[in-house]
Amino acid sequence: MVKKIIRYAIDARHAFMKYFIVGILGVILDLGTLTLFREQFGIAPYIAVILNQIILIVFNFTINKLWTFKNTAMPHTQLVRYLMLFVFNYAFAVLFMLIFNEHMGIDYRLVRICTIVLAVGWNFFLYRHWVFFMHEGKSEDTHVPGDA
C-alpha cells in the first residue's frame, strides 16, 4: 500500500506541479476579478463569486486539459464531468460566501481563499482520475472497447 502511494506521488508530481501553477494563476485571476467586481462595481460578494466563476471555468478547463494533463481530445464526457465538478465547487463557494461573509461577517477575500484551499485537493484527484482520465495514452472517451 505504501509503495503504491509513493509510486502514485512520483508519477503524479509533474502533473501536480503544473496543476499547482495553473492554480496559482487561477487564484490571482479569481481574487482579482472578485475584488474588481466588489470594489470597482460595488457588487455583493456572493454575486461577484457567481460572475468570476464564469471566467475561471474557461481558464481552468482549457489550461488544465491542454497543459497539465496533456489531453488534446475534446470529448463530450470530459466537458460534462468538468461541468459537474464545477457546479459542485461553484455551489460550495457561493454557499460558503453566504454563510461566512453575509451571515458571520468574515472578510469575503478570506472566505474565498478558504474555499479555494479546500477545493484544491479533491479537484486534482478528480481531474486526474475522472475528468481528464487517460487510459493507455487515450482519453476515456476515445478508448475503443476491445483495444488492449
C-alpha positions in Angstrom: 0.0 0.0 0.0 2.8 2.4 0.9 4.7 1.6 -2.2 1.6 2.3 -4.3 1.1 5.7 -2.6 4.8 6.5 -3.2 4.7 5.4 -6.8 1.5 7.4 -7.4 3.1 10.5 -5.9 6.2 10.1 -8.1 4.1 9.6 -11.2 1.8 12.5 -10.4 4.4 15.0 -9.4 4.9 16.7 -12.8 1.1 17.0 -13.4 0.7 18.2 -9.8 3.3 20.9 -10.3 1.6 22.1 -13.5 -1.8 21.9 -11.7 -0.3 24.0 -8.9 1.0 26.7 -11.3 -2.4 26.8 -13.0 -3.9 27.0 -9.6 -1.8 30.0 -8.5 -2.7 31.8 -11.8 -6.3 30.9 -11.2 -6.2 32.2 -7.6 -4.7 35.5 -8.9 -7.4 35.7 -11.6 -10.1 34.6 -9.1 -9.2 37.2 -6.4 -8.5 39.9 -8.9 -11.9 39.6 -10.6 -13.7 39.1 -7.3 -12.1 42.3 -5.9 -12.7 44.2 -9.2 -16.4 43.2 -9.1 -16.8 44.1 -5.4 -14.6 47.2 -5.1 -15.0 48.8 -8.5 -18.5 47.8 -9.4 -20.0 47.5 -5.9 -21.4 44.1 -6.5 -22.3 41.9 -3.4 -19.6 39.3 -2.7 -21.8 36.3 -3.3 -22.9 37.7 -6.7 -19.3 38.6 -7.5 -18.3 34.9 -6.9 -21.1 33.9 -9.4 -19.7 36.2 -12.0 -16.0 35.4 -11.6 -16.6 31.7 -11.7 -17.7 32.1 -15.3 -14.3 33.5 -16.2 -12.5 30.8 -14.2 -14.3 27.9 -15.7 -13.0 28.7 -19.2 -9.4 29.4 -17.9 -9.1 26.3 -15.7 -10.7 23.8 -18.1 -8.6 24.9 -21.0 -5.2 25.2 -19.3 -5.6 22.0 -17.2 -6.8 20.0 -20.1 -4.2 21.0 -22.6 -1.1 21.7 -20.5 -1.5 20.0 -17.1 -3.0 16.7 -18.2 -1.9 16.9 -21.9 -5.3 15.8 -23.2 -6.0 17.2 -26.6 -9.2 15.3 -27.4 -12.4 17.2 -26.9 -14.8 14.5 -25.8 -18.3 15.3 -24.6 -17.8 13.3 -21.4 -14.8 15.4 -20.2 -16.8 18.6 -20.6 -19.8 17.1 -18.8 -17.7 15.8 -15.9 -15.8 19.1 -15.7 -19.0 21.0 -15.5 -20.4 18.6 -12.9 -17.3 19.2 -10.7 -17.5 22.9 -11.5 -21.2 23.1 -10.4 -20.3 21.4 -7.1 -17.4 23.7 -6.5 -19.5 26.7 -7.5 -22.3 25.9 -5.1 -19.7 25.2 -2.4 -18.1 28.7 -3.0 -21.4 30.6 -3.1 -22.8 28.8 0.0 -19.6 29.4 2.0 -19.7 33.1 0.9 -23.3 33.5 2.0 -22.7 31.8 5.3 -19.3 33.1 6.3 -19.4 36.6 4.7 -23.1 37.6 4.7 -24.1 36.0 7.9 -20.9 35.9 10.0 -19.2 39.0 8.7 -15.9 37.4 7.7 -14.0 39.2 5.0 -15.0 38.0 1.6 -11.4 37.6 0.4 -10.6 35.3 3.4 -13.7 33.2 2.8 -12.7 32.8 -0.9 -9.2 31.8 -0.1 -10.5 29.2 2.3 -12.9 27.7 -0.3 -10.0 27.6 -2.8 -7.7 25.8 -0.4 -10.4 23.2 0.5 -11.1 22.5 -3.2 -7.5 22.1 -4.4 -7.0 18.5 -3.1 -10.2 17.0 -4.4 -10.0 18.8 -7.7 -6.5 17.5 -8.6 -7.6 13.9 -7.8 -10.8 14.2 -9.7 -9.3 16.0 -12.7 -6.6 13.3 -13.0 -8.8 10.2 -12.4 -12.2 11.2 -13.5 -12.4 14.4 -15.7 -9.3 14.0 -17.9 -8.8 10.3 -17.3 -6.3 8.8 -19.7 -6.2 5.0 -20.5 -3.0 3.8 -22.3 -2.5 7.2 -23.8 -6.1 7.6 -24.9 -8.8 9.6 -23.3 -11.5 7.5 -21.8 -14.0 8.7 -24.5 -11.7 7.7 -27.4 -10.9 4.2 -26.0 -12.4 1.6 -28.2 -13.8 -1.5 -26.5 -11.6 -4.4 -27.3 -8.4 -2.3 -27.6 -5.7 -3.6 -25.4 
